[in-house]
Every structure is written in structure tokens, then in C-alpha cells.
Amino acid sequence: MSKIIVVGANHAGTACINTMLDHYPGANEVVVYDRNSNISFLGCGMALWIGRQIESGDGLFYANPEILEKKGAKIFMEHEVVKVDYNSKKVTVKNLKTNEVFEDSYDKLVLATGSTPIIPNIPGIHLKNVQLVKLYQNAQEVIEKLNQPDIKKVAVVGAGYIGVELAEAFERCGKEVTMIDLAPRPLASYYDPEFSQLMEDNLAKHGIKQVYGQSVKEMKGSDKVEAIVTDHETMETDMVILCIGFRPNNILSEGLETFKNGAISVDLHQETSVKDVYAIGDCATVFDNATQQKQYIALATNAVRSGIVAGHNVCGTTLASIGVQGSNGINIYELKMVSTGICETKAKQLGLNIKTTTFEDLQKPEFMKHDNHKVLIKIVYDAETRVILGAQIASEHDVSMAIHMFSLAIQEKVTIDRLALTDIFFLPHFNKPYNYITMAALTAK
């Protein structure tokens, strides 16, 4: 029987632990250390909670320590692994409740330390009401403060997925919202300008002020934040939400091979450069099928898959990852946008020789008058091999299932020409005989 220590028990860690306990019951001693007081928190649902679209945050957990302990794991919450000796296979652990420090040994180690928010080193960053929103406790604190009558204006720093979702949430709470980003448009990392413009217009329609091309330099206030200062202007605010982005939590990576951004480099079995040490989730690299390279793509879905792969491998069953496409989506008010692989902007940054095809049409035939909306689709493909590298879709319809097909197409190296002949059914309730996917592929040059 091997002793397996798992450091961290959010999405990746929980998936790994469940895989080991469910598929190999009693085969190993599984010990878990997590510095938080809860596990498996669905952070992607925080904006729904803050924006009062769901009643509470209770449903944002899908596991708890008691469930894992019943399966046979030993769970130590509010215990932080502060050091790892990879040569002697020992970890140093601090009990955050008692400050006791002790050592534990392992046969195999799984690092699932996740990511940490990027916090700029600027004046005023520690003023009251300058908030992070990552953990359950962060969301709780923000919700409590939103009930205070003096919180009228909220500035959201960052126009990525989390920033845009929170901007909507605060507007739904009746706050005056300003969203600030150095980028020229919202969601610039995931979508090309024609899609970002749809989101920009959508936010503006609901009264959210957007400030792009500006860098935040300072927070001003005597005790609480009163203003946010960029390199262009000063704006009054009662609360600042930092959504600048995340970096891999690589605090335990000394002695391990790392990626250019500090993420722990792993192979397709999630094993690091040190034997018997695995890394999963947001602290580790993934293999990107669109670029055919190691990348850093921090998504909960990627984390879960990496945990499953690692769980089997640490228990002796060889299982290789099939890579990822970075599939993602967002729903703000009525607008739904999904993407997978790489967009045209990213492809050009990488110097790839690509072509694109864009098509817009109604989801259903024109005679279907009820619940019939336009759909915009753009497909990116290799100019020489014609293999699909990415896709973006936007509509007021739920178009999420379509992006799953494109994710599989990228994974399996399907060409734009094969996509044009794919058997896609027709029924007026759902689509057109020549639907937007088929037409986008057929019109590709």
C-alpha cells in the first residue's frame, strides 16, 4: 500500500481524490492537506450569487471533507504545506488553527495548489473596500458590504470573464458600475473584435461604464477607498474589485521544472520532472491541441480532467491526457458567447498561417417567429492543412452544445472541408436545413 499525499482539494484535487477512492478503494493511504476551510467551491457561480440570481452560495459546493473521509481519505483542512523535500519525500505542514508545524512522509505526491490572484503593487491597494473575489469567503464579504447604503459606486478592474460577470452582478444589485482594463476591449484574450464588440454593446446597454486602454496606478482614500486613479483620469468609487487575472500558485515548485509563467511543467500523465510527484489544475501546464504545445490554461474543466488523469496514474494505471482546447463560455444578460481553441487575434500573435470564415444567420427558419435569434460564428483554420484550430459563437440562443463539436474537431484534427459535410440534422424547431455551422464551413475559401 502506497501513501499518497494530495496538497489542495478544490476542483483538481477533489477530482483526483475521488478517482483514487472510487476506482481503487482501500488500495492506498490517501492524505489530504488544504489551507482553506472548504473544498470544491464553484467560483464560476460567484457572480450569480453576488448578483442575486441564486438565493445563496450553498449550492456552489459539490463535495465536502466528510464525503471524502467516508470513502477512506484522511482530510486535514486549514493545514498548509509550507515546504516539500523531494529528495527525502517529506512535506512540512503548518496547522493554521494552532500554528503547530510537523512533517509527514509520502510515497507519491500530488500538487493541486491552484492559482493566486494578481495583486498590483500600487499605492492604496490595502485600503478598505478594495476586494478580491476568488474564494467563498471573498464573495461572502462582498455581499455583506453591498448591503451597506454607502456602497453606491463599484469599480471593477479587469475585463476578462470574471470582471465582466461581476460587472453584471453589481449592476443587478443597483450599483453604478465602471469596468477598467488596459486592453482595448472586453474579453480580448478569448474573442476577436467583432465578438468583443457585441459584449461591449451589451454592457453599455445595461448602463455599465467601460474604460479601456487605461492602467490603474493608485487607489485613494483616508481609510476606505474613495477614488481610483488611472494613467488618464481619476474616478470616484466606494468599492474596487480586483479581477486582473491569476497566476499559478507555484510556491512548492522549487526543484521542479517550470513553464515560462512559473506553472509546474507536467507530461501527459501529469507527472512533473521529479518521479512520483504530480501536479494538476491551475498550478500546472496543459497540452494545447490547437497549438500542439504546452500552455497554461486555467479552467475548472481542465483542472477536473487533470485530476482524473493523475488519480489513475498515481494508483498504477497508465492513462495519458488527450490534451485540451480551452473551451469556455459566458452568459451576460441575454448574450451568450462561447469559444474553443484559438481566435484569429491569438493565431496572428503566434505567427500561425491561418484563414477564417465568418457567417451570421438566424438560428431557425424565418417562418419560426418565436424565440428565433441571430447567431454569429467564426471558425479559424490552418491555411495549408485546413485543420480547424478554433471557433467562436455568439447569440441570444443557447449555442453551447455547438462549441463542444468544435472542441472535438480540434482534438481530432478535423478539416474545415470535412466539417462542411458533417451529418447535422434539421428540424425547424432547432435550426435551418443549411444551418450556420454548415454554411460557415461551406463558405470557407
C-alpha positions as CSV (number, residue, x, y, z in Angstrom):
1,M,0.0,0.0,0.0
2,S,1.4,3.4,-1.0
3,K,0.9,6.6,0.9
4,I,-0.3,9.4,-1.4
5,I,-0.4,13.0,-0.2
6,V,-2.6,15.5,-2.0
7,V,-1.9,19.1,-1.5
8,G,-5.1,21.1,-2.2
9,A,-8.6,19.9,-2.6
10,N,-10.5,22.2,-4.9
11,H,-11.6,21.1,-8.4
12,A,-8.4,19.3,-9.5
13,G,-7.6,17.9,-6.0
14,T,-11.2,16.7,-5.4
15,A,-11.3,15.0,-8.9
16,C,-8.0,13.2,-8.1
17,I,-9.1,12.1,-4.6
18,N,-12.4,10.8,-5.9
19,T,-10.7,9.0,-8.7
20,M,-8.3,7.2,-6.3
21,L,-11.0,6.4,-3.8
22,D,-13.7,5.3,-6.2
23,H,-11.6,3.2,-8.6
24,Y,-9.0,1.8,-6.2
25,P,-10.9,1.6,-2.8
26,G,-8.6,0.6,0.0
27,A,-5.5,0.2,-2.2
28,N,-3.7,3.3,-0.9
29,E,-3.5,5.6,2.1
30,V,-4.8,8.9,0.9
31,V,-3.9,12.0,3.0
32,V,-5.1,15.5,2.0
33,Y,-3.9,18.9,3.2
34,D,-5.8,22.1,2.3
35,R,-5.2,25.5,3.7
36,N,-8.9,26.6,3.2
37,S,-11.9,25.7,5.4
38,N,-13.9,24.3,2.5
39,I,-13.4,22.4,-0.8
40,S,-14.9,22.1,-4.3
41,F,-16.2,25.7,-4.4
42,L,-17.6,26.6,-7.9
43,G,-16.1,30.1,-8.2
44,C,-17.7,30.5,-11.6
45,G,-21.1,30.8,-9.8
46,M,-20.0,33.6,-7.5
47,A,-21.3,36.3,-9.8
48,L,-24.7,34.6,-9.8
49,W,-24.7,34.7,-6.0
50,I,-23.5,38.3,-5.8
51,G,-26.0,39.4,-8.4
52,R,-28.8,37.7,-6.6
53,Q,-29.6,35.4,-9.4
54,I,-29.4,32.4,-7.0
55,E,-30.5,32.5,-3.4
56,S,-27.3,31.5,-1.6
57,G,-23.8,30.2,-2.1
58,D,-24.6,26.8,-0.5
59,G,-25.2,25.1,-3.9
60,L,-21.8,26.1,-5.2
61,F,-20.2,23.2,-3.4
62,Y,-20.3,19.7,-4.9
63,A,-18.2,17.9,-2.2
64,N,-17.2,18.2,1.4
65,P,-14.5,16.7,3.6
66,E,-17.0,14.4,5.3
67,I,-17.9,12.7,1.9
68,L,-14.2,12.1,1.2
69,E,-13.5,10.8,4.6
70,K,-16.3,8.3,4.4
71,K,-14.6,7.0,1.2
72,G,-11.4,6.4,3.2
73,A,-9.3,9.6,2.9
74,K,-7.7,11.5,5.8
75,I,-8.6,15.1,5.3
76,F,-6.8,18.0,7.1
77,M,-8.5,21.3,6.5
78,E,-6.8,24.6,7.4
79,H,-3.5,22.9,7.1
80,E,-0.9,24.4,4.8
81,V,2.0,22.6,3.2
82,V,4.8,25.1,3.5
83,K,7.7,23.1,2.2
84,V,8.5,19.9,0.3
85,D,11.7,17.9,0.4
86,Y,11.5,16.0,-2.9
87,N,14.7,14.0,-2.1
88,S,13.5,12.6,1.2
89,K,9.8,12.6,0.2
90,K,8.7,14.7,3.1
91,V,6.3,17.6,3.5
92,T,6.3,20.2,6.2
93,V,2.8,21.1,7.3
94,K,1.5,24.1,9.4
95,N,-1.8,23.8,11.2
96,L,-3.3,27.2,10.6
97,K,-5.6,26.9,13.7
98,T,-2.9,26.0,16.2
99,N,0.3,27.1,14.4
100,E,1.8,23.7,15.1
101,V,4.3,22.6,12.4
102,F,5.1,19.0,11.7
103,E,6.4,16.7,9.0
104,D,4.7,14.0,7.0
105,S,6.2,11.5,4.5
106,Y,4.8,10.2,1.2
107,D,5.4,7.6,-1.5
108,K,3.7,9.7,-4.1
109,L,2.7,13.4,-4.0
110,V,0.0,15.3,-5.9
111,L,0.3,19.1,-6.0
112,A,-3.1,20.8,-6.6
113,T,-2.2,24.2,-5.2
114,G,-4.3,26.1,-7.8
115,S,-3.8,29.8,-8.7
116,T,-3.4,33.1,-6.9
117,P,-4.9,36.4,-7.9
118,I,-2.6,39.0,-9.3
119,I,-2.5,42.0,-6.9
120,P,-0.7,45.1,-8.3
121,N,1.8,46.8,-6.0
122,I,0.3,50.2,-6.2
123,P,-0.5,52.9,-3.5
124,G,-3.8,52.4,-1.7
125,I,-4.1,48.7,-2.5
126,H,-4.7,47.9,1.2
127,L,-7.5,50.4,1.7
128,K,-10.8,49.1,3.0
129,N,-13.3,48.0,0.3
130,V,-10.5,47.1,-2.2
131,Q,-11.6,43.5,-2.7
132,L,-10.6,40.2,-4.3
133,V,-13.3,37.8,-5.4
134,K,-11.9,34.3,-5.6
135,L,-12.8,32.3,-2.5
136,Y,-16.2,31.6,-0.9
137,Q,-15.2,33.9,2.0
138,N,-14.4,36.7,-0.5
139,A,-17.9,36.5,-2.0
140,Q,-19.5,36.5,1.4
141,E,-17.6,39.7,2.4
142,V,-18.5,41.5,-0.8
143,I,-22.2,40.6,-0.4
144,E,-22.3,41.9,3.1
145,K,-20.7,45.2,2.1
146,L,-23.1,45.6,-0.9
147,N,-25.9,45.9,1.7
148,Q,-24.2,49.0,3.2
149,P,-26.0,52.1,2.0
150,D,-22.7,54.0,1.4
151,I,-21.6,51.5,-1.3
152,K,-23.1,53.1,-4.4
153,K,-20.3,53.1,-6.9
154,V,-18.2,50.0,-7.8
155,A,-15.1,49.9,-10.0
156,V,-14.2,46.5,-11.5
157,V,-10.5,46.3,-12.5
158,G,-10.2,43.8,-15.3
159,A,-12.5,43.0,-18.3
160,G,-11.9,39.3,-18.5
161,Y,-14.5,36.7,-17.8
162,I,-14.6,37.3,-14.0
163,G,-14.6,41.1,-14.4
164,V,-17.4,41.1,-16.9
165,E,-19.5,38.7,-14.9
166,L,-19.1,40.7,-11.7
167,A,-19.8,44.0,-13.5
168,E,-23.2,42.5,-14.5
169,A,-23.7,41.2,-10.9
170,F,-23.1,44.7,-9.3
171,E,-25.4,46.4,-11.8
172,R,-28.1,43.9,-10.9
173,C,-27.6,45.0,-7.3
174,G,-28.4,48.6,-8.4
175,K,-24.8,49.8,-8.2
176,E,-23.2,52.3,-10.5
177,V,-20.5,50.2,-12.2
178,T,-17.3,51.2,-14.0
179,M,-15.1,48.5,-15.6
180,I,-11.5,49.3,-16.3
181,D,-8.9,47.4,-18.4
182,L,-5.7,48.1,-20.2
183,A,-6.9,46.0,-23.1
184,P,-8.8,47.8,-25.9
185,R,-12.0,45.8,-25.4
186,P,-13.6,43.2,-23.1
187,L,-12.7,39.5,-23.3
188,A,-9.8,40.3,-25.6
189,S,-8.0,37.1,-24.7
190,Y,-10.8,34.8,-25.9
191,Y,-12.6,36.6,-28.7
192,D,-11.9,38.6,-31.8
193,P,-13.1,42.3,-32.1
194,E,-16.4,41.5,-33.8
195,F,-17.4,39.4,-30.8
196,S,-16.0,41.6,-28.2
197,Q,-17.9,44.5,-29.7
198,L,-21.2,42.5,-29.1
199,M,-20.3,42.2,-25.4
200,E,-19.2,45.9,-25.1
201,D,-22.5,47.0,-26.6
202,N,-24.4,44.6,-24.3
203,L,-22.8,46.0,-21.2
204,A,-23.3,49.6,-22.3
205,K,-27.0,48.9,-23.0
206,H,-27.3,48.0,-19.3
207,G,-25.6,51.1,-18.1
208,I,-22.1,49.8,-17.3
209,K,-19.4,52.3,-18.0
210,Q,-16.4,50.8,-19.7
211,V,-12.9,52.3,-19.7
212,Y,-10.4,50.6,-21.9
213,G,-6.8,51.4,-22.7
214,Q,-6.1,52.7,-19.2
215,S,-3.8,51.3,-16.5
216,V,-4.7,51.7,-12.8
217,K,-2.0,53.5,-10.9
218,E,-3.4,54.2,-7.4
219,M,-6.3,53.9,-5.0
220,K,-7.1,57.0,-3.0
221,G,-8.8,57.3,0.4
222,S,-8.1,58.0,4.0
223,D,-9.4,54.7,5.4
224,K,-11.8,53.3,2.8
225,V,-11.2,53.6,-0.9
226,E,-12.7,56.8,-2.3
227,A,-11.2,57.0,-5.8
228,I,-9.4,55.0,-8.4
229,V,-6.6,56.7,-10.4
230,T,-5.6,55.6,-13.9
231,D,-2.9,57.0,-16.2
232,H,-5.7,59.1,-17.7
233,E,-8.2,60.1,-15.1
234,T,-9.5,59.9,-11.5
235,M,-12.8,58.2,-10.8
236,E,-14.8,58.3,-7.6
237,T,-15.7,54.9,-6.2
238,D,-16.9,53.2,-3.0
239,M,-15.5,49.8,-3.7
240,V,-12.9,48.3,-6.0
241,I,-12.9,44.7,-7.2
242,L,-9.6,43.4,-8.5
243,C,-10.0,41.0,-11.4
244,I,-6.7,41.5,-13.1
245,G,-6.1,37.8,-13.5
246,F,-4.4,34.8,-11.9
247,R,-1.0,33.2,-11.8
248,P,-0.1,29.6,-10.9
249,N,0.4,29.1,-7.2
250,N,4.0,27.7,-7.6
251,I,5.1,28.2,-4.0
252,L,6.1,24.5,-3.8
253,S,7.8,24.3,-7.2
254,E,11.4,24.7,-6.1
255,G,13.3,21.8,-7.6
256,L,10.6,21.1,-10.2
257,E,10.8,22.1,-13.9
258,T,8.5,25.1,-14.6
259,F,6.9,26.8,-17.5
260,K,7.7,30.3,-18.6
261,N,5.0,31.8,-16.3
262,G,6.0,29.7,-13.4
263,A,3.5,26.9,-13.8
264,I,4.7,23.4,-12.9
265,S,5.6,21.6,-16.1
266,V,4.0,18.1,-16.4
267,D,3.8,15.4,-19.0
268,L,0.7,13.8,-20.4
269,H,0.4,11.7,-17.3
270,Q,0.5,14.8,-15.0
271,E,3.9,13.8,-13.7
272,T,6.5,16.5,-13.0
273,S,10.2,16.4,-13.7
274,V,10.6,14.6,-10.3
275,K,9.5,11.0,-10.2
276,D,6.4,10.2,-8.1
277,V,5.4,13.9,-7.9
278,Y,2.4,15.0,-9.9
279,A,0.8,18.4,-10.5
280,I,-2.7,19.1,-11.5
281,G,-5.1,22.0,-12.1
282,D,-4.2,25.7,-12.2
283,C,-0.7,25.2,-10.8
284,A,0.3,23.1,-13.8
285,T,0.7,23.2,-17.6
286,V,-1.7,21.5,-20.1
287,F,-1.1,20.3,-23.6
288,D,-3.0,22.6,-26.0
289,N,-4.3,20.7,-29.1
290,A,-4.8,23.9,-31.1
291,T,-1.1,25.0,-30.8
292,Q,0.3,21.5,-30.2
293,Q,2.4,22.9,-27.3
294,K,2.4,23.0,-23.6
295,Q,0.4,26.0,-22.4
296,Y,-1.1,27.5,-19.3
297,I,-5.0,27.5,-19.5
298,A,-6.6,27.9,-16.0
299,L,-10.1,26.5,-16.3
300,A,-12.1,24.4,-13.9
301,T,-12.9,21.8,-16.6
302,N,-9.2,21.4,-17.4
303,A,-8.5,21.0,-13.7
304,V,-11.0,18.2,-13.3
305,R,-9.7,16.3,-16.2
306,S,-6.1,16.6,-15.0
307,G,-7.2,15.3,-11.6
308,I,-8.8,12.3,-13.2
309,V,-5.7,11.5,-15.2
310,A,-3.4,11.9,-12.2
311,G,-5.6,9.8,-10.0
312,H,-5.3,6.8,-12.2
313,N,-1.6,7.2,-12.8
314,V,-0.6,7.6,-9.1
315,C,-2.5,4.4,-8.5
316,G,-0.6,2.5,-11.2
317,T,-2.9,2.6,-14.2
318,T,-1.2,4.3,-17.1
319,L,-3.5,7.0,-18.6
320,A,-2.4,9.8,-20.8
321,S,-4.2,13.1,-21.2
322,I,-5.6,13.7,-24.7
323,G,-5.0,17.5,-24.4
324,V,-7.3,20.4,-24.1
325,Q,-8.8,23.1,-26.3
326,G,-9.5,25.7,-23.6
327,S,-13.3,25.6,-24.3
328,N,-15.1,28.3,-22.4
329,G,-18.3,30.4,-22.4
330,I,-20.0,33.4,-20.8
331,N,-23.6,34.5,-20.4
332,I,-24.2,38.2,-19.6
333,Y,-27.8,39.3,-19.6
334,E,-29.3,37.8,-22.8
335,L,-26.0,37.5,-24.7
336,K,-24.3,34.1,-24.8
337,M,-20.8,33.7,-26.1
338,V,-18.7,30.5,-26.4
339,S,-15.2,29.8,-27.8
340,T,-12.7,27.0,-28.1
341,G,-9.2,26.7,-29.4
342,I,-7.6,29.9,-30.6
343,C,-9.1,33.1,-32.1
344,E,-7.7,34.9,-35.1
345,T,-6.0,37.6,-32.9
346,K,-4.2,34.9,-30.9
347,A,-3.2,33.0,-34.0
348,K,-1.6,36.0,-35.5
349,Q,0.3,36.7,-32.3
350,L,1.6,33.2,-32.5
351,G,2.7,33.7,-36.1
352,L,0.4,31.0,-37.5
353,N,-0.6,30.9,-41.1
354,I,-4.4,30.8,-40.8
355,K,-7.6,31.5,-42.6
356,T,-11.0,32.3,-41.1
357,T,-14.6,32.0,-42.2
358,T,-17.5,34.0,-40.6
359,F,-21.2,33.6,-41.0
360,E,-24.3,35.2,-39.5
361,D,-27.8,33.9,-39.8
362,L,-31.0,33.2,-37.8
363,Q,-30.9,30.0,-35.7
364,K,-34.2,28.8,-37.2
365,P,-36.1,29.3,-40.5
366,E,-37.6,32.7,-40.9
367,F,-41.2,31.3,-40.6
368,M,-40.4,30.4,-37.0
369,K,-41.3,33.7,-35.4
370,H,-41.0,32.7,-31.7
371,D,-37.6,32.6,-29.9
372,N,-35.6,32.9,-33.1
373,H,-32.4,34.9,-32.8
374,K,-29.3,35.6,-34.9
375,V,-26.2,33.6,-34.5
376,L,-22.7,34.8,-35.3
377,I,-20.0,32.2,-35.9
378,K,-16.3,32.4,-36.8
379,I,-14.0,29.5,-37.5
380,V,-10.2,29.7,-37.5
381,Y,-8.3,27.0,-39.5
382,D,-4.8,26.3,-40.8
383,A,-4.3,27.8,-44.2
384,E,-2.3,24.8,-45.5
385,T,-3.7,21.7,-43.8
386,R,-7.2,23.3,-43.4
387,V,-7.4,21.7,-39.9
388,I,-9.7,23.6,-37.6
389,L,-7.9,25.5,-34.8
390,G,-10.6,27.5,-33.1
391,A,-14.2,28.7,-33.2
392,Q,-16.3,31.5,-31.6
393,I,-20.1,31.7,-31.5
394,A,-22.4,34.4,-30.1
395,S,-26.2,34.5,-29.9
396,E,-29.1,35.0,-27.5
397,H,-29.8,31.3,-28.1
398,D,-28.0,28.7,-26.1
399,V,-25.3,27.7,-28.6
400,S,-23.1,25.9,-26.0
401,M,-23.6,22.4,-27.5
402,A,-22.2,23.6,-30.8
403,I,-18.9,24.6,-29.3
404,H,-18.4,21.1,-27.9
405,M,-18.4,19.8,-31.5
406,F,-15.7,22.3,-32.4
407,S,-13.7,21.2,-29.4
408,L,-13.8,17.6,-30.6
409,A,-12.9,18.8,-34.1
410,I,-9.8,20.5,-32.9
411,Q,-8.8,17.5,-30.8
412,E,-9.3,15.1,-33.7
413,K,-7.8,17.4,-36.3
414,V,-10.9,17.7,-38.4
415,T,-10.6,19.9,-41.5
416,I,-13.0,22.7,-42.4
417,D,-13.9,20.7,-45.6
418,R,-14.9,17.6,-43.6
419,L,-16.9,19.8,-41.3
420,A,-18.9,21.1,-44.3
421,L,-20.1,17.6,-45.0
422,T,-20.8,16.6,-41.4
423,D,-24.2,15.0,-40.8
424,I,-26.1,17.7,-38.9
425,F,-29.9,17.1,-38.6
426,F,-32.6,19.6,-39.5
427,L,-35.8,20.4,-37.7
428,P,-37.4,23.9,-37.8
429,H,-37.7,23.9,-34.0
430,F,-33.9,23.8,-33.8
431,N,-32.1,25.1,-36.9
432,K,-32.2,25.6,-40.7
433,P,-31.5,23.0,-43.4
434,Y,-28.4,24.9,-44.2
435,N,-27.5,25.9,-40.7
436,Y,-24.9,28.4,-39.5
437,I,-22.3,25.7,-38.9
438,T,-22.6,24.1,-42.3
439,M,-22.8,27.5,-44.0
440,A,-19.7,28.8,-42.3
441,A,-17.8,25.7,-43.4
442,L,-19.2,25.7,-47.0
443,T,-18.2,29.4,-47.5
444,A,-14.7,28.9,-46.3
445,K,-12.1,29.7,-49.0
